[in-house]
Amino acid sequence: MARRNQPYPVTPDGRYFVVRGRLWRTTNPALAEDVRQSLVLDLMTARRAVRAALHDGGAGLARARAAVDTAKIALGERGSVWWSDGAPDLNRHMARNTPYADWFERLER
């Protein structure tokens, strides 16, 4: 299942993309495009705030990181999973240690 402009491989079920062998949860595909775009803008603003806080000696860092977390939860990339079939959340697991291992191995060939 391909995602918009995704430069990384996406698992066949569309739940994760893989970076350096690690699974990262994708955005909830049920989000309306305008909602998704708004949340992505919020996320980018929050990430810039984290960078600015780090540059400024850490003032406001906790608030900026909380804003990143809030945006990622709203996007479905953190927090409760967005799928409903009872499958566990494998976010941040190494693909080779998950049920996606065979799929991932075929990618590397």
C-alpha positions in Angstrom: 0.0 0.0 0.0 1.8 3.1 -1.2 1.6 6.4 0.7 1.8 9.9 -0.6 5.4 10.6 -1.7 6.7 8.0 0.7 10.4 7.4 0.1 10.5 4.5 2.5 8.9 1.0 2.1 5.5 0.7 3.6 4.2 -2.6 5.0 1.6 -4.4 2.9 -1.1 -3.4 5.4 -0.1 0.2 5.3 0.4 0.4 9.1 4.2 1.1 9.1 7.0 2.4 7.0 10.5 1.2 7.5 13.6 3.3 8.1 17.0 1.5 8.7 15.1 -1.7 9.4 12.8 -0.2 12.1 9.0 0.1 11.8 7.4 3.5 12.3 3.7 3.9 12.4 2.1 5.7 9.5 -0.5 8.4 9.7 -4.1 7.3 10.1 -5.4 6.9 6.5 -9.0 7.6 7.7 -8.1 11.3 8.4 -9.6 13.7 6.0 -6.9 15.3 3.8 -7.5 18.8 5.1 -7.3 17.6 8.7 -4.2 15.6 8.0 -2.5 18.6 6.3 -3.4 20.9 9.3 -2.0 18.4 11.7 1.2 18.0 9.7 1.6 21.8 9.7 1.1 21.8 13.5 3.7 19.0 13.8 6.2 21.0 11.7 5.6 24.1 13.8 6.2 22.1 16.9 9.4 20.6 15.6 10.7 24.1 14.7 9.9 25.1 18.3 11.9 22.1 19.6 14.8 23.2 17.5 14.6 26.8 18.6 14.3 25.8 22.3 17.4 23.6 22.0 19.2 26.5 20.4 18.1 28.9 23.1 19.3 26.8 26.0 16.2 24.7 26.5 13.6 27.4 27.4 10.2 26.1 26.4 11.6 22.7 25.4 9.1 20.7 27.4 6.2 22.6 25.9 7.5 22.2 22.4 8.1 18.5 22.8 4.5 18.2 24.2 3.2 19.9 21.1 5.1 17.4 18.9 3.6 14.6 20.9 0.1 16.0 20.6 0.3 16.4 16.9 1.7 12.9 16.4 -1.1 11.4 18.6 -3.7 13.3 16.5 -2.1 12.0 13.3 -2.3 8.4 14.7 1.5 8.0 14.7 1.6 7.6 18.5 -1.0 6.7 21.2 -3.8 4.3 20.5 -3.5 2.4 17.2 -5.9 3.5 14.4 -6.7 0.0 13.3 -9.4 -2.1 14.9 -8.5 -5.7 14.3 -6.7 -6.2 17.6 -3.2 -6.4 16.0 -0.5 -5.2 18.4 1.4 -1.9 17.9 4.9 -2.7 16.6 6.0 0.9 16.4 9.8 1.2 16.7 10.3 -2.6 16.6 13.0 -3.9 14.2 11.1 -5.3 11.2 13.2 -8.5 11.3 11.7 -9.3 14.8 8.1 -8.9 13.8 5.5 -10.7 11.7 6.7 -8.5 8.8 10.1 -10.2 8.8 9.5 -12.3 5.7 8.2 -9.3 3.8 11.1 -7.2 4.9 13.7 -9.8 4.0 12.3 -10.0 0.5 12.7 -6.2 0.2 16.4 -6.4 1.0 17.2 -8.9 -1.7 
